[in-house]
Amino acid sequence: MESCPSIKNILLLDSDGKRVAVKYYTDDWPTLAAKLAFENSVYTKTHKTNARSEAEIIMFDNHIVVYKFIQDLHFFVTGGDEENELILATVLQGFFDAVGLLLRNNVDKRTALENLDLILLCLDEIVDGGIVLETEASVIAGKVATNSLDGSGSFSEQTISQALATAREHLARSLLK
């Protein structure tokens, strides 16, 4: 387990430092108050930087934090002080790009909140229990899109072939009853 890179948390905050979507994978912050204090501290430390074109890296409270901003959203990935910054940056870029793909490059707070289910699924596809599973944005977005269509997606959000397949399943179920 020592050689396997691990993530402590992934944060998506708005331009005021408030939560949009967060996932913690360790008990470094055992209470909600500790988590909120960490998020506020990281936001306060980084919000005046210009991390829009490339990811920035800081050492903060014995953690490495990699972050990037777009419009009114701030993306953060945190690892331990012994973690490889390139791996953390790759996780951040995968999350950042996958969200961009899923939201059709309309990445802002309102759109993120309207599609919060996709963003949370995205986090689940990238990291599980702190272990990095996937960093390729197109693969992540593809899995999330597939999972969301398998759920209760409306017909208007499906392609013609998916709608026909869904209708065929409903017809088959009604005939078998």
WOMOVEN-V648685 format. One record per run of one state. SS is the DSSP state (alpha for helix, beta for strand, coil for the rest). FROM is the first residue (numbers start at 1). TO is the last residue. If there is no record, write none. Layout:
BEGIN
SS/FROM/TO + SS/FROM/TO
END
This chain:
BEGIN
coil/1/5 + beta/6/6 + coil/7/8 + beta/9/14 + coil/15/18 + beta/19/24 + coil/25/31 + alpha/32/46 + coil/47/55 + beta/56/60 + coil/61/62 + beta/63/70 + coil/71/72 + beta/73/80 + coil/81/84 + alpha/85/102 + coil/103/108 + alpha/109/114 + coil/115/115 + alpha/116/126 + beta/127/128 + coil/129/130 + beta/131/132 + coil/133/136 + alpha/137/150 + coil/151/154 + alpha/155/157 + coil/158/159 + alpha/160/176 + coil/177/177
END
